[in-house]
Amino acid sequence: MANNRLDIIIFGATGFAGKHIVKKAAHICKEQKIKFGIAGRRKEALDAVLKEFASDIENVPIILADIKDEESLKKMTEQARILISCCGPFRFYGEPVIKACIATRTHYVDITGEEEFMEKMQLEYNEAAKEAGIYVVSACGFDCVPIDLGIIFTQQQFGGEVNDVEVYMSISSTATDNKNSYLNYGTWETAIYSLAHAYEQRELHEKLYPTKLPEFTPKLKPRGLGLVHRSDVSEGWSVRFPSADRPLALRTQRFLYDKYKERPAQVEVYATFKSFIAILMLSITGMFLSIMTRMACGRNTLLKYPSFFSFGFISHENPNMETLKLTHFSITFKARGWTEKLATPTDKHTNPPNKEVITKVTGDSPSYGGTSIMVILSAITILNESDKIPDNGGVLTPGAAFGKTSLIEQMNKHNINFEVISSIVK
């Protein structure tokens, strides 16, 4: 890559997530002497973002680029060593940016949690990214860094061989005003289209992984009679969480098996709520949305009235930044396995699991503040530690890309805390 390139360009800097990323970049990049620029369609809006969020940084370049203009994307990406993309929904706007990055040999990270988009990009562009010598790493925000790297951290701390990991995620807020929304409209739009196209996922996954993994035992089964259960590691009622976290974590585990011949952990992901009523509302809403998103008129209605259908959590108005600062996340990992690691991943243990390790990842403002820190540090890790990332290029998950780097250590320094809670040998 040319030496005169900017270290980082943030594309989509005028969006709600983009503004948060610019704000965090102004501090982190200044601290680490990293040169960044911002990009989008309208210069006036980009000027306003710099004035509001990076006024203490001199000479931040502004690059004009439009997702519908291929040449403008290439002109943008050829000016960066790595591009941070904030332009979603990525099923509509992600692929042209990745193609431009491959054409100009520019590393790429984004903040999507769109499972179909990520698997499609791996299927179609992994070899091209390798040939270009660049890394394409999606889901470098709250979707799905804490869980994916949390599982990697747990495996590294286990001191043996992990059979399975149960993940319990909870979100809390100390805000006194509950009238504000917590997620912006773009997140809602992404979720609606992801639900509408969920049926495509199985076929795509089978193309990506035509050979199935061997069966590993004992088999991890979902908990709970029906939908709900209580766990000894999470306070409240827990239910399986249909996010991109589990499928992405399983892709990482598959990578570890294929690349390093390591036994892949079985994974289940749950969300925990204090109130059983909240679980009931979530279940009813989920069923209702899955039905409505199958029809164009249903999707249009959902997109038109997000506040009504999300019980006020999402609206056309942006969330209040002060409210977001008072939102916290806690993710607990319960891993079971053996003190002894066998010679090959397919060797069978003759005794039942005899070790349990519990770890935790915690932080603040997960959707935007935490996401901004995670994606910026992910980009910086590619810049500084590419020798620790496998394959000299390719489309990778965060766990596959960053498992052997210092990213977890860097996140700890920015108050996204990874810690071991307990370790028990039975």
C-alpha positions as CSV (number, residue, x, y, z in Angstrom):
1,M,0.0,0.0,0.0
2,A,1.2,3.5,-0.8
3,N,3.0,5.2,2.1
4,N,1.1,8.5,1.5
5,R,-2.3,7.0,2.4
6,L,-4.2,8.1,5.4
7,D,-4.2,5.4,8.1
8,I,-8.0,5.3,8.4
9,I,-11.0,6.8,6.6
10,I,-14.4,6.6,8.2
11,F,-17.1,6.2,5.5
12,G,-20.6,7.2,6.4
13,A,-19.4,9.7,9.0
14,T,-22.6,11.8,8.9
15,G,-24.8,8.9,10.1
16,F,-25.7,8.4,13.7
17,A,-23.2,5.6,14.2
18,G,-20.6,7.4,12.0
19,K,-20.7,10.5,14.2
20,H,-20.0,8.4,17.3
21,I,-17.1,6.7,15.6
22,V,-15.6,10.1,14.5
23,K,-16.0,11.3,18.1
24,K,-14.1,8.3,19.5
25,A,-11.5,8.5,16.7
26,A,-10.7,12.1,17.5
27,H,-9.5,10.9,20.9
28,I,-8.0,7.5,20.2
29,C,-6.3,8.4,16.9
30,K,-4.9,11.6,18.4
31,E,-3.5,9.6,21.3
32,Q,-1.9,7.0,19.1
33,K,-0.8,9.5,16.4
34,I,-2.9,7.9,13.7
35,K,-4.0,10.0,10.8
36,F,-7.7,9.7,9.9
37,G,-10.1,11.3,7.4
38,I,-13.9,11.2,7.0
39,A,-16.0,10.5,3.9
40,G,-19.6,10.8,2.7
41,R,-21.8,12.4,0.1
42,R,-22.2,15.9,1.3
43,K,-19.3,18.2,2.2
44,E,-21.5,20.6,4.4
45,A,-22.6,17.7,6.5
46,L,-19.1,16.4,6.9
47,D,-17.8,19.8,7.9
48,A,-20.5,19.9,10.6
49,V,-19.4,16.5,11.9
50,L,-15.8,17.7,12.2
51,K,-16.9,20.9,13.9
52,E,-19.0,19.1,16.5
53,F,-16.9,16.0,17.2
54,A,-13.3,16.7,16.1
55,S,-12.7,20.4,16.4
56,D,-9.5,19.9,18.3
57,I,-7.9,17.8,15.5
58,E,-6.2,19.8,12.8
59,N,-6.4,19.1,9.1
60,V,-8.8,16.1,9.1
61,P,-9.3,15.4,5.3
62,I,-12.8,15.2,3.9
63,I,-13.4,12.9,1.0
64,L,-16.5,12.9,-1.1
65,A,-17.9,9.5,-2.1
66,D,-21.3,8.1,-3.0
67,I,-22.3,4.5,-2.7
68,K,-23.9,4.7,-6.2
69,D,-20.7,6.0,-7.8
70,E,-18.1,3.2,-8.2
71,E,-15.3,5.6,-9.2
72,S,-15.8,7.8,-6.2
73,L,-15.6,4.7,-4.0
74,K,-12.3,3.7,-5.6
75,K,-10.9,7.3,-5.3
76,M,-11.9,7.2,-1.6
77,T,-10.5,3.8,-0.7
78,E,-7.2,4.3,-2.6
79,Q,-6.5,7.1,-0.1
80,A,-6.7,4.9,3.0
81,R,-4.7,2.0,4.5
82,I,-8.0,0.8,6.1
83,L,-11.6,1.9,5.7
84,I,-14.2,1.9,8.5
85,S,-17.6,1.6,6.9
86,C,-20.7,2.7,8.7
87,C,-23.1,2.7,5.8
88,G,-26.0,0.3,6.4
89,P,-28.1,-1.6,5.9
90,F,-25.1,-3.4,4.5
91,R,-27.2,-5.8,2.4
92,F,-27.9,-2.7,0.2
93,Y,-24.7,-0.6,0.7
94,G,-21.9,-3.0,1.8
95,E,-20.8,-4.9,-1.3
96,P,-19.7,-2.0,-3.5
97,V,-17.5,-0.7,-0.8
98,I,-15.8,-4.1,-0.3
99,K,-15.3,-4.4,-4.1
100,A,-13.6,-1.0,-4.1
101,C,-11.4,-1.9,-1.2
102,I,-10.3,-5.1,-3.0
103,A,-9.6,-3.1,-6.2
104,T,-7.4,-0.6,-4.4
105,R,-5.9,-3.0,-1.9
106,T,-7.4,-1.3,1.2
107,H,-8.2,-3.2,4.4
108,Y,-11.9,-3.0,5.5
109,V,-13.8,-3.2,8.7
110,D,-17.5,-2.5,9.5
111,I,-20.1,-2.5,12.2
112,T,-22.8,-4.7,10.7
113,G,-24.5,-7.6,12.4
114,E,-26.2,-8.8,9.2
115,E,-25.6,-12.5,9.1
116,E,-26.5,-13.1,5.4
117,F,-24.4,-10.2,4.2
118,M,-21.3,-11.4,6.1
119,E,-21.6,-15.0,4.9
120,K,-22.2,-13.9,1.3
121,M,-19.1,-11.6,1.4
122,Q,-17.0,-14.5,2.7
123,L,-18.3,-16.9,0.1
124,E,-17.8,-14.5,-2.8
125,Y,-14.8,-12.4,-1.9
126,N,-12.5,-14.4,0.4
127,E,-10.2,-15.5,-2.4
128,A,-10.1,-12.0,-4.0
129,A,-9.3,-10.4,-0.7
130,K,-6.4,-12.9,-0.2
131,E,-5.1,-12.2,-3.6
132,A,-5.2,-8.4,-2.9
133,G,-3.5,-9.0,0.5
134,I,-6.2,-7.2,2.4
135,Y,-8.4,-8.1,5.4
136,V,-12.1,-7.7,5.3
137,V,-13.6,-8.0,8.8
138,S,-17.2,-7.4,9.5
139,A,-19.1,-7.2,12.8
140,C,-16.4,-5.2,14.6
141,G,-18.9,-3.5,16.9
142,F,-21.2,-4.7,19.7
143,D,-22.3,-7.1,16.9
144,C,-20.3,-9.3,17.4
145,V,-16.9,-8.5,19.1
146,P,-17.8,-9.0,22.8
147,I,-19.3,-12.5,22.3
148,D,-16.9,-13.7,19.6
149,L,-13.8,-12.5,21.3
150,G,-15.3,-13.3,24.7
151,I,-15.4,-17.0,23.7
152,I,-11.8,-16.8,22.4
153,F,-10.7,-15.2,25.7
154,T,-12.5,-18.0,27.6
155,Q,-10.8,-20.7,25.5
156,Q,-7.4,-19.0,26.1
157,Q,-8.0,-18.8,29.8
158,F,-9.5,-22.3,30.2
159,G,-6.2,-24.3,30.6
160,G,-7.5,-27.4,28.9
161,E,-10.0,-28.2,26.2
162,V,-13.4,-26.5,26.0
163,N,-16.5,-28.6,24.9
164,D,-19.2,-25.9,25.1
165,V,-19.8,-22.3,26.0
166,E,-23.2,-20.9,27.2
167,V,-23.3,-17.1,26.8
168,Y,-25.7,-14.9,28.8
169,M,-26.1,-11.2,27.8
170,S,-27.9,-8.5,29.7
171,I,-28.4,-4.8,29.1
172,S,-29.3,-2.4,31.8
173,S,-29.7,1.4,32.2
174,T,-29.4,3.8,35.0
175,A,-31.3,6.5,33.1
176,T,-34.2,8.0,34.9
177,D,-36.0,9.2,31.8
178,N,-37.3,6.2,29.9
179,K,-39.0,8.2,27.2
180,N,-36.0,8.3,24.9
181,S,-35.3,5.6,22.3
182,Y,-32.2,3.5,22.7
183,L,-31.5,2.5,19.0
184,N,-31.6,4.6,15.9
185,Y,-33.8,4.0,12.9
186,G,-31.0,2.4,10.8
187,T,-30.8,-0.5,13.3
188,W,-34.5,-1.1,12.9
189,E,-34.4,-1.0,9.2
190,T,-31.5,-3.5,9.2
191,A,-33.4,-5.9,11.5
192,I,-36.6,-5.8,9.4
193,Y,-34.8,-6.7,6.1
194,S,-32.7,-9.3,7.9
195,L,-35.9,-11.0,9.1
196,A,-37.4,-10.8,5.7
197,H,-34.5,-12.6,4.1
198,A,-33.8,-15.1,6.9
199,Y,-35.0,-18.0,4.7
200,E,-32.0,-17.5,2.4
201,Q,-29.5,-18.2,5.2
202,R,-29.5,-22.0,5.2
203,E,-28.7,-22.3,1.5
204,L,-26.0,-19.7,1.8
205,H,-24.4,-21.5,4.8
206,E,-24.4,-24.8,3.0
207,K,-22.5,-23.2,0.1
208,L,-20.0,-21.7,2.4
209,Y,-19.5,-24.9,4.3
210,P,-20.3,-27.9,2.1
211,T,-18.4,-30.3,4.4
212,K,-19.9,-30.6,7.9
213,L,-17.9,-30.8,11.1
214,P,-17.5,-34.1,12.9
215,E,-19.9,-34.6,15.8
216,F,-18.5,-33.6,19.1
217,T,-19.8,-34.9,22.4
218,P,-21.3,-34.4,24.9
219,K,-23.7,-32.4,22.8
220,L,-24.7,-29.0,24.0
221,K,-28.5,-28.7,24.1
222,P,-30.5,-25.4,24.3
223,R,-31.8,-24.8,27.8
224,G,-35.3,-24.2,29.0
225,L,-38.6,-25.9,28.7
226,G,-40.1,-24.1,25.8
227,L,-38.4,-20.7,25.6
228,V,-37.4,-19.5,29.1
229,H,-35.1,-20.6,31.9
230,R,-33.1,-19.4,34.8
231,S,-29.4,-19.7,35.0
232,D,-27.0,-19.8,38.0
233,V,-24.7,-17.3,36.2
234,S,-27.2,-14.7,35.2
235,E,-29.9,-13.0,37.3
236,G,-33.3,-13.0,35.8
237,W,-35.1,-14.9,33.0
238,S,-33.1,-16.0,30.0
239,V,-34.2,-16.9,26.4
240,R,-32.3,-17.9,23.3
241,F,-31.2,-14.8,21.5
242,P,-31.7,-14.8,17.7
243,S,-28.8,-12.4,16.8
244,A,-25.8,-12.8,14.5
245,D,-23.6,-13.6,17.5
246,R,-24.0,-17.3,17.7
247,P,-23.7,-18.1,13.9
248,L,-20.7,-15.7,13.7
249,A,-19.1,-17.4,16.8
250,L,-19.6,-20.8,15.2
251,R,-17.9,-19.5,12.0
252,T,-14.9,-18.5,14.1
253,Q,-14.9,-21.9,15.8
254,R,-15.0,-23.6,12.4
255,F,-12.0,-21.4,11.3
256,L,-10.0,-22.6,14.3
257,Y,-10.8,-26.2,13.4
258,D,-9.9,-25.8,9.7
259,K,-6.9,-23.6,10.2
260,Y,-5.3,-24.7,13.5
261,K,-6.9,-28.2,14.0
262,E,-8.4,-27.0,17.4
263,R,-11.5,-28.5,18.8
264,P,-14.4,-26.1,18.1
265,A,-16.5,-25.1,21.0
266,Q,-20.3,-25.6,20.9
267,V,-22.1,-22.3,21.6
268,E,-25.5,-21.2,22.7
269,V,-26.4,-17.5,23.2
270,Y,-29.1,-16.2,25.6
271,A,-30.4,-12.8,26.5
272,T,-31.4,-12.2,30.2
273,F,-34.2,-10.0,31.4
274,K,-35.1,-9.0,34.9
275,S,-38.8,-9.3,34.2
276,F,-40.7,-12.3,32.9
277,I,-43.2,-9.8,31.3
278,A,-40.3,-8.4,29.2
279,I,-39.6,-12.0,27.9
280,L,-43.3,-12.4,27.1
281,M,-43.4,-9.1,25.2
282,L,-40.2,-9.9,23.3
283,S,-41.6,-13.3,22.3
284,I,-44.9,-11.9,21.1
285,T,-43.1,-9.1,19.2
286,G,-40.7,-11.6,17.6
287,M,-43.5,-13.8,16.3
288,F,-45.4,-10.8,15.1
289,L,-42.4,-9.3,13.3
290,S,-41.5,-12.6,11.6
291,I,-45.0,-12.8,10.1
292,M,-45.2,-9.1,9.0
293,T,-41.7,-9.1,7.4
294,R,-42.7,-11.8,5.0
295,M,-45.0,-9.3,3.1
296,A,-44.0,-6.1,1.5
297,C,-46.9,-4.2,3.0
298,G,-46.0,-5.6,6.4
299,R,-42.4,-4.4,6.0
300,N,-43.5,-1.0,4.9
301,T,-45.8,-0.6,7.9
302,L,-43.0,-1.7,10.3
303,L,-40.6,0.8,8.7
304,K,-43.2,3.6,8.9
305,Y,-44.1,3.1,12.6
306,P,-40.9,1.9,14.4
307,S,-41.8,3.4,17.8
308,F,-45.1,1.7,17.9
309,F,-43.9,-1.8,17.0
310,S,-40.7,-1.5,19.2
311,F,-42.5,-0.2,22.3
312,G,-40.6,3.0,22.0
313,F,-37.1,1.6,21.9
314,I,-36.6,2.7,18.3
315,S,-38.0,5.8,16.5
316,H,-37.3,8.0,13.6
317,E,-35.6,10.4,16.0
318,N,-32.0,9.7,17.0
319,P,-31.4,8.4,20.6
320,N,-30.3,10.9,23.2
321,M,-26.5,10.6,23.7
322,E,-26.7,11.2,27.4
323,T,-29.2,8.4,27.8
324,L,-26.9,6.1,25.8
325,K,-24.0,6.8,28.2
326,L,-26.1,5.4,31.0
327,T,-26.7,2.1,29.3
328,H,-24.4,-0.9,30.3
329,F,-23.9,-4.4,29.1
330,S,-22.7,-7.5,30.9
331,I,-22.0,-10.8,29.1
332,T,-21.2,-13.9,31.1
333,F,-19.6,-17.0,29.6
334,K,-20.0,-20.5,31.2
335,A,-17.5,-22.9,29.6
336,R,-17.3,-26.6,30.3
337,G,-14.6,-29.0,29.2
338,W,-11.6,-31.0,30.4
339,T,-8.4,-30.3,32.1
340,E,-6.6,-32.5,29.6
341,K,-6.2,-31.5,25.9
342,L,-6.1,-34.4,23.5
343,A,-3.7,-34.8,20.6
344,T,-6.3,-34.1,17.8
345,P,-9.6,-32.3,17.9
346,T,-11.6,-35.4,16.9
347,D,-10.1,-37.6,19.7
348,K,-12.8,-38.7,22.1
349,H,-12.6,-38.0,25.8
350,T,-13.4,-41.1,27.9
351,N,-14.5,-39.2,30.9
352,P,-17.3,-36.5,31.2
353,P,-16.2,-32.8,31.4
354,N,-14.4,-32.1,34.6
355,K,-13.7,-28.4,34.5
356,E,-15.8,-25.2,34.4
357,V,-14.6,-21.7,33.8
358,I,-16.8,-18.5,34.0
359,T,-15.7,-15.3,32.4
360,K,-17.3,-11.9,31.8
361,V,-17.2,-9.0,29.4
362,T,-18.6,-5.7,30.6
363,G,-18.8,-2.1,29.2
364,D,-21.0,1.0,28.6
365,S,-23.1,2.3,25.8
366,P,-22.9,-0.9,23.8
367,S,-24.7,0.1,20.6
368,Y,-22.7,3.3,19.8
369,G,-20.1,4.3,22.3
370,G,-18.8,0.7,22.8
371,T,-19.2,-0.1,19.2
372,S,-17.1,3.0,18.2
373,I,-14.3,1.9,20.5
374,M,-14.4,-1.7,19.2
375,V,-14.3,-0.8,15.5
376,I,-11.6,1.8,15.8
377,L,-9.4,-0.5,17.8
378,S,-10.1,-3.3,15.3
379,A,-8.8,-1.0,12.5
380,I,-5.8,0.0,14.5
381,T,-5.0,-3.7,15.2
382,I,-4.9,-4.5,11.5
383,L,-2.6,-1.5,10.9
384,N,-0.2,-2.5,13.7
385,E,-0.4,-6.3,14.1
386,S,-1.1,-7.7,10.6
387,D,1.8,-10.2,11.3
388,K,-0.4,-11.8,14.0
389,I,-3.5,-12.1,11.7
390,P,-3.7,-15.3,9.6
391,D,-3.5,-15.9,5.9
392,N,-2.1,-12.5,4.8
393,G,-5.6,-11.5,3.7
394,G,-9.2,-12.7,3.4
395,V,-12.7,-12.3,4.7
396,L,-12.5,-13.2,8.4
397,T,-14.6,-13.0,11.5
398,P,-13.3,-10.8,14.4
399,G,-12.4,-13.9,16.4
400,A,-10.5,-15.4,13.5
401,A,-8.7,-12.2,12.7
402,F,-7.9,-10.9,16.1
403,G,-7.7,-14.0,18.4
404,K,-3.9,-13.9,18.4
405,T,-3.5,-10.1,18.6
406,S,-3.6,-7.6,21.5
407,L,-7.1,-6.4,20.7
408,I,-8.6,-7.8,24.0
409,E,-5.8,-6.1,25.9
410,Q,-6.5,-2.8,24.1
411,M,-10.2,-3.0,24.8
412,N,-9.5,-3.5,28.5
413,K,-7.6,-0.2,28.4
414,H,-10.7,1.5,27.1
415,N,-13.1,0.1,29.7
416,I,-14.4,-2.8,27.8
417,N,-13.4,-5.4,30.4
418,F,-12.6,-9.1,29.9
419,E,-12.1,-11.0,33.1
420,V,-12.1,-14.5,34.6
421,I,-14.7,-14.9,37.4
422,S,-14.0,-18.4,38.5
423,S,-12.3,-21.7,37.5
424,I,-13.4,-25.0,39.0
425,V,-12.0,-28.5,38.6
426,K,-14.6,-31.2,39.6
